[in-house]
């Protein structure tokens, strides 16, 4: 595992024309932790994640990885340090699953370098970890949506970067694989990896994330431990619906308290 890396955003802003999508984001994303970006549609979660990955250039402020400005890294340097898992893969990629996962090794290879034993070991481990070893020689475009998502995660794992950024990684996964993925992310963080994911599922975030960042309207509302950030009052204000997280014997569960229903309906009207 690579050396732990801390990712941070300072005075971070992003705009398209006259439309401001993010403003004055101040956020630390520590190594050895799983962080989740939360908020309603349009809150700015994916935009923030793409800025953290260096896929967008900020309009103001900066993203830094161990003090180095991410937007000033060249593509190869950035790929060796940050692995990106998109929400959707392009359709019609003419590769087998193994060939696709092998793309994660490209940052470590020269223009005419063939894969070596280290590359093959990383690919095999990524396929096994995501339960895709039996599909290694199957064409990527013949897989189900959930299997393609697992292939995207496998490619990022083969990349062996110290930072892993995932945009709604559970979106196409069934219940079992959602929880298996979250367990994997926690295991990776325990080895020092910096893990940041966009999630819509508040229950998954509360049960698996060490830190959550709650966004609304392009602004950071709060960041910290899930039980400190995801209070009924904040959730009502951000999601315009009365919900509360309550801890039980099976962990955190999401509830819609009746006593807040009337207030929530008035707020959303």
N, C-alpha and C positions, 0 to 999 in steps of 0.2 A: 504494500500500500504506500502511496506517495505521502509526502509530508502534509500534515493538516493545513488547511487553508481557510482563512477568514474572508468572507465576502461582505462588503459594506457599500451602502448608498448614502451619499451626502448631497443635500440640496437638489436631489434628482428631479428633473422635470422633462416632459415630452409633449410635443404638440404637432398636430398636422394642420398646416395653414393657421387659421385663427382659432382652431379648436384645441383646447388644452386637455390632454388625456391624463397626465400625471403632473402633480405639482409638489415641490418641496418635500420629497420623500427622504426621511432620515431613518435608516434601518441597518442593523447589524445582524448578519447571518453566520453564526459561529460554526467552526469545525466540530465534528463529533456530535452534531445535533441534527434532528429532522425538523425543518421549518415548513410551515404551510401558509400559503397566501390565500386568504379567504375574502369573500364579498359577493354581492349580487352581480348579475350580468352587467357589463359596462363599467364595473368598478375600477378597472385598470390592472387586473391581476396578470393577464398574459402579456400586456405591454411591459409591465415591470419585470416579468421573468425574462422577456426578450432583451431588455436593457441589461439585466444582470448577466445574460449570456454573451453580450457584445454583438447581438444580431441587429440592434438598433443603436443609433448614435443619439445621446441625450441632447435635448435643447438647452438644458442647464444642469449644472452639477456633474457628478461623476460616480461611476461604479469602480471600486478598487478591490483587487484581490491581493491580499497581503501587502497592501500599500501601492501596488502597481495598477495604473489606470487600464481597465479592461479594453476600452475603445481604442487604445493605442497599441495593443498587441497585434501582431500579424496573425493571419488565420491559422497557420500551423502551430504557433505558440499557444494561441487560445484553445485550439482543439486538444492539445496535450494537457491542458489544465482544467477545461470545462467541457463536460459531456452534456448534450442537449437531447431531450426526448420530446418530440412534437406531439400534439394531440392527435393529428392525423398524418398518415404517410401518404404520399402521392400514389395514385392508382397506376397499375401497369408497369411496375418496376420489374424488368426482365431478368431477375436474379433468383437463385435458390436462396433459401433461408441462410445457409452457411455463407454463401457469397455476400449476402447483405450484411450479416453480422461481421464479416471480415473487413468491411469498410471502416469499422471502428479502429482498425490497426493502421490505417493510412497515415495518420499524423506521425507515426514512428518510422515510416518507410521512405526511402528515396524514390526518385522517379522510376528507376529501373530495378528496384530492390524486390526480390521475391520473399514471400513469407518464410519466417524461420520457426524454430521450435517454440520460442516464446510466444509468437503470434498464434500458432496453432493451439498452444495450451490455453491462451486467453480466450480464444474463440470457443474451444470445447467447454471450458468452464462456464462461459456466458450462456451457451446453449443448455447445459445441464441445469444451471441455476434457474433459468426461466422455463424449464420443462419442455424444451423444444428439440432435444437431441434426436428424437425419433422423426422429426420433421426437417432435419438438416438439409436433405437433398430435394425437398419439395419446393416448387416455385412459390415465391412470396405471395404473388397475386392470387394463388389458389387457397390461401388461408382465410379463416374467419376473421372478423374485425378484432376480436379479442386476441387471437393468435398473432395477428400482425402487430398489435400493440406490444405484445410480449417480445416479438422480434426486434422492435424498436428499442425496447429496454435492454435486450441482449446486446445489440450493437453498442449502446452506451456503456454497458458493463465491460465489453471487450476493449473499449477505449481506455479504461483504467485511469481516468482523470480523477484528481482529488475532489472536484466539485461536480455534482450531479444535479441537473435542473430538469424537472419534468412538468409538462403542461397537461393537467388533467389526466394523469396516467391511468386512473381507474375507470375512465369513461366507457371503455368497451369491454371491461373485464367482468366475468361473473363473480358472484359473492365470494367463492373460495379463493379465486385468484386476486381479488381486491385485498383480502386479508393477507394472503401469502406475500403479495408485493409489499405491503406495509411492514410486515415482519422482516422482509429482506432489506428494506430501506433502513430500518432500525439497526439491523446487523451491520450494514455498511457504515452507518454513522458511528457505531461502537468501535469500528476500526479506524476512525478518524476522518471519514469522508464528510464533506459539507453537502447536505441534501436539502434541496428546496423544491417544493411541489405546489402547483396550483390545485386546489381541491374545491369541489362544491359540497361534498358530504361533510357536514359539521361533526357528525358522530365519528367518522374515521379520523378527522383532524384531532378531536378531543382525546381519542384513545391512543393515537400513535405519534402525534407530533409533540416535540419538546417545546416548540415555540410556534405561535401563530401570529400572523400580521393581518389585521382586518382592515380592508379598504372599502371606500365608498366614494363615488364621484371623483375618482382620481386622487383622493387624499388618503393618507394613512390615519385611521381612526385610533388604533391602539395596537401595540405589539407586546408580547410576553407569553407567559404560560397560558395554556388554553383556559383553565379555570378562572384565571384573572381577567382575561380579555373577553371571553364569550359569556358575558353576563346577560340576563334577560333584557335589561334596559338597553344595552348596546345592540343586541340582536333585533329588538323591536325597532330601534331607530334606523338601523342599516337595512334590514330586510323587509321592513314595513309589514311585519307579521309577528304575532306573539308566539315566541318559542323559548324554550329553556332547556339547558343541558342539566341532567341530574345523574349523579353517580349511583349505581346499583351494584349488585353482586357480579354482573357481567360487564362492568365498566360504565362508561358514559353513554347515556341514551338521550335522544331528542324528544321533547314533549311540547305540546301546545296547551299551555295552561288556560283553562276556561276563564279565570278571573281577568286575563289580559285580552281576551278576544274582542271585547267591545272597544277597548282603547286602540287595538291594532286596526280594526275596521275603520274607526274614525280617522286614524292617521293615514291610511291608504286611500281614503275616499277623495 
